[in-house]
Amino acid sequence: MNIIPQMNLFEEDIFDNLGDLERLKIIFDTINDTKIIRKLYKIRGKGRNDWSCESMWNSFIASFLFEHETVEGLLRELRRNKQLRTMCGFEPKAVKQKDGSIKIYVAPSASAYSKFLKNLKQCQKELDEMFTELVLYMYDNLEHFGEILMVDGKAIQSFGTKLSKNKKSGERGEHDADWCKKQYSASGPNGESIIKTKKWFGFRLHLIADATYELPVAFSVTKASNSEKTETQNLLDIMEKEHEKWLDDCKYFLGDKGYDSTKIIKRLEEKGIHSIIDIRNCWKDGEETHQYKDTKLVYNYKGTVWYVDDNGEKTELTYKGYDKSTDSLRYGFKPQKHDKKIFRIKCSEDRRIFTPVGRSSYKWKRLYKKRTGVERINGRIDRDYQFEKHSIRGLDKMKMFLTVTFIIYMTMAKAKVMAGQTKHLCKLYA
């Protein structure tokens, strides 16, 4: 956009220790927002044009970088910060009052900005296209992007505390959110297992992201109670229908035990993708181990395998790799046993427990550690983009805000890639 004045950046590495205005300029110079501006003007039609759609859109982007929790906070910043107004493209407006005096307005009113946000909610299709375009750029320009994908759900509370019974309350009331209660297993101070319960009223972000660069690939926003497994299946449906190459490029899919599902694992295997998903204990018989067919092998629900000799003594076996020709996992004794005998367990015994990358292997553990990257993305959403202290009500508005968040997140990463930088792409601040 030509309305943005040029600024010089004197640092050798423009991404280290940038100020908010410098960072904002990089976003403006990199973002491809032609379609969204065109749609905003189309929605506005012949309505009032006191402030250009470009300047309103630019200021909305600035609100994320300047960490404004409310519209009023952004408007106060615009009224006092002339440099920010200039960068966003706002020009003072001289308005004649009823008494004949002239009043100068340097920033839009709260009602004008609310109208803009209402119009922007109607541009979700264009926002989704902007996000997808950025993901495609990463696939085209980053080596190994999308080979290791990770999934997670994130609780996001509504600014409202309960459903509004007044249908006329509009955006002042919450009409979409619901309650969800989730239990987590954790370790106590003495190593004992404890159950923690989290309950919230609001929404849930379902996110699939690249584990190498910690950049989002696909996401959806639903009511809090929507199943993580179901929404993951829906995201995979969309990827398979619209971007099948993304699944073709994927080699490993990481998730915590909330995604432990035979349906998901089998679906991934059909696409040639290895699931690295933590497992829940679904055994209801109370036994600690099961026998593998009519053999001397026993295993637990975590995939650890033992050999049981004639005296009933158990010897833990080590993982020896996956045999693709027989779709089985190979196990053997440790070297000190001086026994090179190899045992095979068919993956069909239980596809949740026996996956092509053995759960007891170092490779599985190494890959699973990468899953923490999606938790860091969730942390940045809260910390850098202020979703811990937001004032958003309504599902459509929440999805719009999160989509713009990921557009800014990916645009900053794109700017770094264009400058030849491929490390720390996910960081908004130094």
Steps between C-alpha positions, in 0.01 A plus 500: 500500500637837398364683803775361723796739528848350475714466813865412524610216725860541611559168671709242320246232590162668468330229704705548816371742763249665269263763633126468444497749212787328318333163545171646378666638188642156420149353526356772274776449242452123492128435537289436189169658601359615165200265512403592854513875424292450187240299695482763776428773247236279338328449836517871578341582167368856493517539876702759687866516402644714779791260542645284225471121522880480464561713808242311708646162397855621566407623846336167578827324418682755717273416795656151516858627493429780750324249730172685535241296687203717395394725213501798734863429587590503130309823437676672792833392350401639160390832647832554677744331256533708184765270351272200533213692340725596210616142448141374503394770254268710717461865400338763727133579427360850548130476594271800532296494822142619546619824661713576192834410660747258341614188685800297389478119525828308471366147560170317448234482769418185693176456304683535166753238607227263619340534159833414336540186713146398412588534131825312548311201641337471158846456343580163660532332158759757389685472832512121465641541149770735631601245761506214250713707260757547777503127580555423130794744501661306785454169318668649192787676677591306815688172480317209667203721592199283579691172533435490876157630601368537855149551632357648818190667638502826693238626742399862442257655743229733381493855635144414602443286807177333392261474209290809447124439514431836338510452122511878451829531687697448176876502548459621857382151590646152448276281283741231372731375775444202728661325796768232486676301768828324426707277724879476491735247655794653685769404749488623857799625706584143606452349156146382568243516221237771543206610286454869422173637368467808280160655439430798278221682319581600146664345197770263387772549239591183309843546342719295267849649468843423359729367774830602338427873469206526746272660241124432463373295205127459567260590779136529600317679780202337669299505816697378800320165520582386144709181490870538420499167315198591288634843409839349410320263263319800350829687449650191334190483276555858388871445442432183299234673291668835437873443561570130460868572437530618859409153623718339233798699632430408862705216649418525871193626687544588868235529769443451872281223640187706435541398133550130574250352253510191283308688229755781486797260508359280221413803292853635530648160415288485183674822390843360590526720811649362823301599810701611802209529741512436874279218621226463761451185706177363356538154650198426717607155618734641766798301372840665469606288199341302218644192333579523131310213337630156607859614562734577788466873434297738716450876464343791683276775363802727445658253258778364723563132416642222722608142442377256767715188550385162628558611862270799456785753507445804279778653288432835334573496127644786296338640188679395180299683236198475275466225239291650221471173307311335787361816664654400829735632768822316571630443854810328639708449813751754624863433390609370842260206460705371202181385331432631149152354473247742345130510590230666291170649612243586234377860511150361446515364857406854611573791265484747788777319690714364217569781256766487222724722714522289814386678817801370691748626240723804541364631169144507635610685814712745300216581262242528778710765675444724198129509585572762765538744209123526464474587870750781441280629216203501740714687752588767243131545418436576867815702569589683178149542360324568831240222493545461875336840543275535196149651492350282225151349500345281233633215286523695174690785662733258679578321174561833324742618771689169502525495120650849497734391781632214286523726194727738695691203647563358151564835333783575742641155428472565125691825535781315674509230230510767228799654682679164500430408862359154577551483877270635769227564244229463763623785721314829482729669754873456556 
